[in-house]
Amino acid sequence: LIDTKSRVVQAKSELFDKNFGGAAKQLGEAAETLENATKGAKQDESILAAQALTGTLRNVRLELSMGKTVSMKKLDDIQREVDRQLNK
């Protein structure tokens, strides 16, 4: 989760700099990191939350890749969710 958070923070920085490709890349790597961390784990509440977060990261990455505008608020919300998972 810490690596995922680091990549989300980096994606926010890239988005702020209007580097949408870089932001999409960071979000893709964040999703991949999270997916690998939950692979094969016993299905419980925290794993399901992490899988939902992975889906959100992939959706936002896709929006960026398609040239859609993604608000900084959306990335802030994702970062808050990662923080919430870390504090469990």
C-alpha positions as CSV (number, residue, x, y, z in Angstrom):
1,L,0.0,0.0,0.0
2,I,2.9,2.4,0.7
3,D,4.2,1.9,-2.9
4,T,0.7,2.4,-4.2
5,K,0.4,5.7,-2.2
6,S,3.8,6.8,-3.5
7,R,2.6,6.3,-7.1
8,V,-0.7,8.1,-6.6
9,V,1.2,11.1,-5.1
10,Q,3.6,11.0,-8.1
11,A,0.5,10.8,-10.5
12,K,-0.9,13.9,-8.8
13,S,2.4,15.7,-9.4
14,E,2.4,14.6,-13.1
15,L,-1.2,15.7,-13.4
16,F,-0.4,19.1,-11.8
17,D,2.4,19.5,-14.4
18,K,-0.1,18.6,-17.2
19,N,1.9,15.4,-18.0
20,F,-1.1,13.2,-18.5
21,G,0.9,10.3,-20.0
22,G,3.1,10.2,-16.9
23,A,0.1,10.4,-14.6
24,A,-1.6,7.5,-16.4
25,K,1.6,5.5,-16.2
26,Q,1.9,6.1,-12.4
27,L,-1.7,5.1,-11.9
28,G,-1.3,2.0,-13.9
29,E,1.8,1.0,-11.9
30,A,-0.1,1.8,-8.7
31,A,-3.0,-0.5,-9.7
32,E,-0.5,-3.3,-10.7
33,T,1.3,-3.0,-7.4
34,L,-1.9,-3.2,-5.4
35,E,-3.2,-6.1,-7.6
36,N,0.0,-8.1,-7.0
37,A,-0.2,-7.5,-3.2
38,T,-3.7,-8.9,-3.0
39,K,-3.3,-11.8,-5.4
40,G,-3.9,-15.1,-3.7
41,A,-4.9,-13.4,-0.4
42,K,-7.9,-14.6,1.6
43,Q,-11.0,-12.7,0.6
44,D,-11.8,-10.4,3.5
45,E,-13.0,-6.8,3.9
46,S,-9.6,-5.2,3.4
47,I,-8.8,-7.4,0.3
48,L,-12.2,-6.5,-1.2
49,A,-11.5,-2.8,-0.5
50,A,-8.1,-3.1,-2.1
51,Q,-9.6,-4.8,-5.2
52,A,-12.2,-2.0,-5.5
53,L,-9.4,0.6,-5.2
54,T,-7.4,-1.3,-8.0
55,G,-10.5,-1.0,-10.2
56,T,-10.8,2.8,-9.5
57,L,-7.1,3.3,-10.3
58,R,-7.5,1.4,-13.6
59,N,-10.6,3.5,-14.5
60,V,-8.9,6.8,-13.8
61,R,-5.8,5.7,-15.8
62,L,-8.0,4.8,-18.7
63,E,-9.7,8.2,-18.6
64,L,-6.4,9.9,-18.7
65,S,-5.2,7.6,-21.5
66,M,-8.3,8.5,-23.6
67,G,-7.5,12.2,-23.1
68,K,-10.3,12.9,-20.7
69,T,-9.9,15.5,-17.9
70,V,-9.4,14.0,-14.5
71,S,-9.8,16.3,-11.5
72,M,-7.2,16.6,-8.8
73,K,-10.0,15.9,-6.4
74,K,-10.5,12.5,-7.8
75,L,-6.8,11.7,-7.1
76,D,-7.1,13.2,-3.7
77,D,-10.0,10.9,-3.0
78,I,-8.0,7.9,-4.2
79,Q,-5.1,9.0,-1.9
80,R,-7.5,9.3,1.0
81,E,-8.8,5.8,0.4
82,V,-5.2,4.4,0.3
83,D,-4.5,6.2,3.6
84,R,-7.7,4.7,5.1
85,Q,-6.5,1.2,4.1
86,L,-3.0,1.9,5.5
87,N,-4.5,2.9,8.9
88,K,-6.6,-0.2,9.3
